[in-house]
Amino acid sequence: MTPAAELHRLEQLLMVFPMAIRIRRRVQELRLVVAREQESRLRALRGRIRRGLSGASIDTLARLARELEAS
C-alpha cells in the first residue's frame, strides 16, 4: 500500500476513533512522508524542465516568456 493510500485509510479511521494516539502519530509520520515524496517529484520535474530549456532555441524561450507573462 502506498503511503498516500495508507494515510487516507488512517485518516478515515481517525474520524471513527479520534482519541487513538497510535493512529494520530502514524498519520503525522505519513503526512511527512507524503510531503517529502511530493517535494522530490517536484524537484525532479524542475530539473527536467531546466534541462529541457537549456537546449531550447531563443525563439522558443521568447515565446515561453510571453506566455508566462500573459498568465
Backbone bond lengths (Angstrom), bond angles and torsions (degrees), N, CA, C in turn:
res aa  C-N    CA-C-N  psi(-1)  N-CA   C-N-CA  omega(-1)  CA-C   N-CA-C  phi
1 M - - - 1.443 - - 1.534 108.32 -
2 T 1.304 116.16 134.43 1.464 119.89 -179.70 1.526 110.04 -70.99
3 P 1.330 116.41 156.75 1.472 118.44 178.49 1.530 112.82 -59.03
4 A 1.334 117.03 -36.99 1.465 119.90 179.87 1.528 110.99 -66.47
5 A 1.320 116.65 -40.42 1.468 120.21 179.11 1.522 110.83 -67.83
6 E 1.333 116.10 -41.08 1.460 119.45 178.29 1.527 110.62 -66.17
7 L 1.323 116.93 -38.50 1.456 120.98 176.99 1.520 110.33 -59.96
8 H 1.320 116.26 -46.08 1.466 120.05 179.50 1.526 110.81 -60.46
9 R 1.321 116.62 -44.70 1.461 121.32 -179.07 1.527 110.72 -62.49
10 L 1.327 116.40 -43.87 1.460 119.58 -179.43 1.521 112.37 -70.27
11 E 1.323 117.28 -33.24 1.465 119.41 175.39 1.522 110.77 -64.44
12 Q 1.322 116.02 -36.95 1.467 119.43 175.70 1.530 110.41 -65.10
13 L 1.322 117.01 -42.91 1.456 120.66 177.57 1.529 111.40 -63.44
14 L 1.318 116.28 -35.67 1.455 120.37 -179.70 1.528 111.57 -65.15
15 M 1.313 116.91 -28.33 1.464 119.59 175.51 1.532 110.96 -67.18
16 V 1.331 116.17 -33.67 1.455 120.62 179.71 1.524 110.64 -80.03
17 F 1.335 116.18 -39.48 1.470 122.25 -178.50 1.531 109.65 -120.82
18 P 1.324 118.14 75.42 1.473 120.18 -173.32 1.528 114.73 -66.86
19 M 1.305 118.36 -16.97 1.460 120.78 -177.90 1.532 112.81 -98.49
20 A 1.312 118.11 5.62 1.464 121.91 -177.36 1.534 109.93 -74.40
21 I 1.309 115.52 105.18 1.466 121.78 -175.74 1.529 111.20 -64.62
22 R 1.316 117.56 -43.43 1.470 120.30 -178.89 1.524 111.54 -62.22
23 I 1.317 116.14 -39.34 1.472 119.54 178.97 1.520 109.05 -67.27
24 R 1.329 117.37 -42.80 1.464 120.38 178.74 1.523 111.77 -58.94
25 R 1.329 116.07 -45.95 1.471 119.51 180.00 1.524 111.15 -62.92
26 R 1.327 116.68 -43.51 1.469 120.28 -179.85 1.531 110.61 -64.27
27 V 1.341 116.41 -37.92 1.466 120.16 177.27 1.529 110.09 -62.51
28 Q 1.331 117.51 -43.54 1.462 120.61 177.94 1.525 111.25 -60.58
29 E 1.348 116.12 -44.60 1.464 119.92 179.43 1.528 110.91 -62.06
30 L 1.326 116.12 -44.45 1.464 119.66 -177.82 1.521 111.83 -68.07
31 R 1.309 117.24 -34.36 1.473 119.14 176.23 1.523 110.72 -61.27
32 L 1.325 116.49 -40.22 1.469 119.99 176.83 1.523 111.21 -65.39
33 V 1.332 116.87 -42.40 1.473 121.30 179.73 1.525 110.10 -61.91
34 V 1.327 116.63 -46.63 1.464 120.64 -179.09 1.524 110.26 -64.09
35 A 1.326 117.61 -40.54 1.467 120.68 178.50 1.523 110.91 -63.28
36 R 1.346 116.79 -42.22 1.472 120.02 178.48 1.526 111.21 -63.79
37 E 1.332 116.38 -41.36 1.471 119.51 178.63 1.521 111.00 -62.53
38 Q 1.326 116.36 -41.62 1.457 120.10 -179.96 1.530 110.67 -65.50
39 E 1.326 117.14 -42.38 1.467 120.31 176.87 1.519 111.23 -61.17
40 S 1.316 116.82 -39.69 1.458 121.23 179.52 1.527 110.71 -64.04
41 R 1.338 116.12 -44.33 1.471 119.54 178.09 1.527 110.86 -62.37
42 L 1.326 116.72 -40.32 1.462 119.84 -179.97 1.523 111.83 -67.24
43 R 1.348 117.13 -39.04 1.478 119.77 176.53 1.519 110.44 -62.57
44 A 1.333 117.18 -41.43 1.465 120.86 179.63 1.526 110.42 -64.51
45 L 1.325 116.70 -41.59 1.463 120.71 178.51 1.521 110.57 -64.12
46 R 1.329 116.59 -42.96 1.467 119.93 178.37 1.523 111.10 -61.28
47 G 1.333 116.89 -39.36 1.461 120.59 177.66 1.514 112.14 -64.52
48 R 1.340 115.84 -42.21 1.476 119.04 178.20 1.523 110.81 -64.12
49 I 1.325 116.78 -40.32 1.469 119.93 178.58 1.523 109.89 -64.53
50 R 1.327 117.15 -44.29 1.468 120.79 -179.35 1.527 110.64 -61.36
51 R 1.347 116.23 -44.68 1.476 118.97 178.93 1.521 110.99 -64.81
52 G 1.331 116.93 -38.33 1.468 120.16 178.66 1.518 111.99 -65.32
53 L 1.322 116.01 -39.05 1.462 119.61 -179.57 1.520 112.36 -73.08
54 S 1.312 117.58 -26.53 1.466 118.95 -179.46 1.530 111.67 -65.90
55 G 1.314 117.74 -25.93 1.462 120.63 179.21 1.516 113.43 -99.39
56 A 1.333 117.58 4.79 1.464 121.02 -177.45 1.529 111.07 -79.48
57 S 1.308 114.55 153.79 1.466 120.04 178.31 1.527 109.84 -78.06
58 I 1.331 115.25 165.14 1.466 121.21 179.63 1.521 110.39 -62.60
59 D 1.326 117.83 -38.86 1.468 120.96 179.09 1.526 111.01 -62.36
60 T 1.323 116.77 -42.91 1.458 120.79 179.10 1.520 110.57 -64.09
61 L 1.323 117.33 -42.83 1.466 120.89 179.14 1.530 111.12 -64.56
62 A 1.332 117.30 -39.43 1.459 120.68 179.13 1.529 110.57 -65.70
63 R 1.329 116.63 -41.99 1.469 120.69 178.43 1.524 110.46 -63.15
64 L 1.307 115.98 -43.70 1.449 120.64 179.57 1.522 111.09 -63.71
65 A 1.322 117.94 -40.61 1.452 121.88 178.47 1.536 110.74 -63.04
66 R 1.334 116.79 -41.85 1.473 119.45 177.24 1.527 111.17 -62.69
67 E 1.329 117.34 -42.31 1.460 121.43 179.86 1.531 111.33 -63.71
68 L 1.334 116.07 -40.61 1.465 119.80 -179.87 1.525 111.15 -68.83
69 E 1.325 117.36 -38.66 1.456 119.98 178.33 1.524 111.57 -67.16
70 A 1.332 116.71 -32.99 1.457 120.78 -178.91 1.537 111.65 -72.56
71 S 1.315 117.21 -24.69 1.465 118.87 -177.20 1.502 113.21 -88.84
